[in-house]
Amino acid sequence: MTINEIKEALLWCVILNYALLLIWGAIFIFFHDWAYRILTRWFKLSVESFDAMNLGGISLYKLGIILVNLVPLIALYLST
């Protein structure tokens, strides 16, 4: 695998992961009550804990995207 192929793969990973992150955020913002009702069918959660879990998950996922995909992509672009 060449450096250009790795760059292209990492770029697609960043694009797809941020698209998934935006979808998750949109569901959390625009369909909050619906998502809460669906999840509380299986688990007993308060609204506050549901919000905290979602915001924590979104933050952790975003941090993972940055550390695993974006930083190596930037490093490869700067090195070549």
C-alpha positions as CSV (number, residue, x, y, z in Angstrom):
1,M,0.0,0.0,0.0
2,T,1.4,3.4,-1.0
3,I,1.3,6.6,1.0
4,N,-1.2,8.1,-1.4
5,E,-3.5,5.1,-0.9
6,I,-3.2,5.4,2.9
7,K,-4.0,9.1,2.6
8,E,-7.1,8.4,0.5
9,A,-8.3,5.7,2.9
10,L,-7.8,7.9,5.9
11,L,-9.6,10.8,4.2
12,W,-12.6,8.5,3.4
13,C,-12.6,7.3,7.1
14,V,-12.7,10.9,8.3
15,I,-15.6,11.8,5.9
16,L,-17.6,8.7,6.8
17,N,-17.0,9.0,10.5
18,Y,-17.9,12.7,10.6
19,A,-21.1,11.9,8.6
20,L,-22.1,9.3,11.2
21,L,-21.3,11.7,14.0
22,L,-23.5,14.4,12.3
23,I,-26.4,11.9,12.0
24,W,-26.0,10.9,15.6
25,G,-26.0,14.5,16.7
26,A,-29.0,15.3,14.5
27,I,-31.0,12.4,15.9
28,F,-30.1,13.5,19.4
29,I,-31.2,17.1,18.7
30,F,-34.2,16.7,16.5
31,F,-35.6,13.4,17.6
32,H,-34.6,13.5,21.3
33,D,-38.0,12.4,22.7
34,W,-38.5,9.6,20.1
35,A,-35.0,8.2,20.8
36,Y,-35.6,8.4,24.6
37,R,-38.9,6.5,24.3
38,I,-37.3,3.8,22.2
39,L,-34.3,3.3,24.6
40,T,-36.4,3.4,27.8
41,R,-38.4,0.4,26.5
42,W,-35.3,-1.7,27.2
43,F,-33.5,0.2,30.0
44,K,-34.7,2.4,32.9
45,L,-33.1,5.8,32.3
46,S,-33.8,9.3,33.4
47,V,-33.7,12.0,30.8
48,E,-30.6,13.4,32.4
49,S,-28.7,10.1,32.3
50,F,-29.9,9.6,28.7
51,D,-28.5,13.0,27.7
52,A,-25.2,12.4,29.6
53,M,-24.7,9.1,27.9
54,N,-25.3,10.6,24.5
55,L,-23.1,13.6,25.0
56,G,-20.4,11.4,26.5
57,G,-20.6,9.0,23.5
58,I,-20.6,11.8,21.0
59,S,-17.5,13.3,22.7
60,L,-15.7,10.0,22.9
61,Y,-16.5,9.1,19.3
62,K,-15.3,12.6,18.1
63,L,-12.1,12.2,20.1
64,G,-11.6,8.8,18.5
65,I,-12.0,10.2,15.0
66,I,-9.5,12.9,15.7
67,L,-6.9,10.6,17.2
68,V,-7.2,7.6,15.0
69,N,-8.1,9.2,11.6
70,L,-7.5,13.0,11.4
71,V,-4.1,13.3,13.2
72,P,-2.4,10.6,11.1
73,L,-4.0,12.1,7.9
74,I,-2.6,15.5,8.8
75,A,0.8,14.0,9.7
76,L,1.0,12.2,6.3
77,Y,0.0,15.4,4.4
78,L,2.6,17.4,6.3
79,S,5.4,14.8,5.8
80,T,5.0,14.6,2.0
